[in-house]
Amino acid sequence: MTRAGYPYPAPQNAFRTAEWFILLSMTKVELKQHVMELPEEDRLEVADAIWASLSNPDALPLPEWQKNLLDERLSSLEAEEGRDWEDVKAEIWPANR
């Protein structure tokens, strides 16, 4: 189902035509509010459908805050020397258990 002038088809699990038309006439804010009122399982289905609709999600630019966080985590990894596996095992599974 598509509406003239609207390039996106109705979801495959098929809203009835009237419901789809109502969704098309909602603002983004109203649509977000409507989605947030759905049960968690339905919100996950919506999120999955939106993600699947992206043509190339890996090509989307990262926001600056996310780039900064990734850079911070990478530099933290480079600075960290690591620990001996035997020491870690002893900490996780003490001999006196």
C-alpha positions in Angstrom: 0.0 0.0 0.0 1.4 3.4 -0.9 -0.3 6.7 -0.8 0.1 9.0 -3.9 3.0 11.3 -3.3 4.3 9.2 -0.4 7.3 7.1 -1.4 7.2 4.5 1.5 5.0 1.4 1.4 2.8 0.4 4.3 4.5 -2.1 6.7 4.3 -5.7 5.4 2.3 -6.9 8.4 -0.3 -4.6 6.8 -2.1 -1.9 8.7 -5.6 -1.4 7.4 -5.7 1.5 5.0 -7.4 3.9 7.4 -4.8 3.2 10.1 -2.0 3.6 7.7 -3.4 6.9 6.5 -3.7 8.1 10.1 0.0 7.3 10.7 1.0 9.2 7.6 -0.8 12.3 8.8 1.0 12.3 12.2 3.9 14.5 13.0 7.2 12.9 14.0 6.5 13.8 17.7 3.0 12.3 17.6 4.4 9.2 15.9 7.1 8.8 18.5 4.6 9.2 21.3 2.4 6.6 19.6 5.3 4.1 19.3 6.3 4.6 22.9 2.8 3.7 24.0 3.2 0.3 22.3 4.1 -2.8 24.4 7.9 -3.5 24.5 7.7 -6.4 22.0 5.9 -4.2 19.5 8.4 -1.4 19.9 11.2 -3.9 19.2 9.4 -5.0 16.1 9.1 -1.3 15.0 12.8 -0.7 15.7 13.8 -3.8 13.8 11.6 -2.7 10.8 13.2 0.8 10.8 16.7 -0.6 11.0 16.0 -3.1 8.2 14.7 -0.2 6.0 18.0 1.6 6.1 19.8 1.1 2.8 23.3 1.1 4.3 23.4 1.6 8.1 27.2 1.3 8.2 27.5 4.3 6.0 25.6 6.6 8.4 27.9 9.2 10.0 28.5 8.9 13.8 27.6 11.9 16.0 30.6 13.8 17.4 29.9 12.6 20.9 30.0 9.0 19.8 33.3 9.5 17.9 34.8 11.1 21.0 33.6 8.2 23.2 35.1 5.6 20.8 38.4 7.5 20.6 38.5 7.7 24.4 37.9 3.9 24.7 40.4 3.1 22.1 43.1 5.2 23.7 42.3 3.6 27.1 42.8 0.1 25.5 46.2 1.2 24.0 47.4 2.5 27.4 46.3 -0.6 29.3 49.0 -3.3 29.7 46.6 -6.1 30.6 46.8 -8.6 33.4 48.2 -12.1 33.7 45.5 -14.7 33.1 46.5 -16.6 36.2 46.0 -13.5 38.4 42.6 -12.9 36.9 41.5 -16.5 37.4 42.7 -16.4 41.0 40.6 -13.2 41.5 37.5 -14.7 39.9 37.8 -18.2 41.3 39.5 -18.0 44.7 41.1 -21.2 45.9 39.2 -21.0 49.3 35.7 -21.3 47.8 
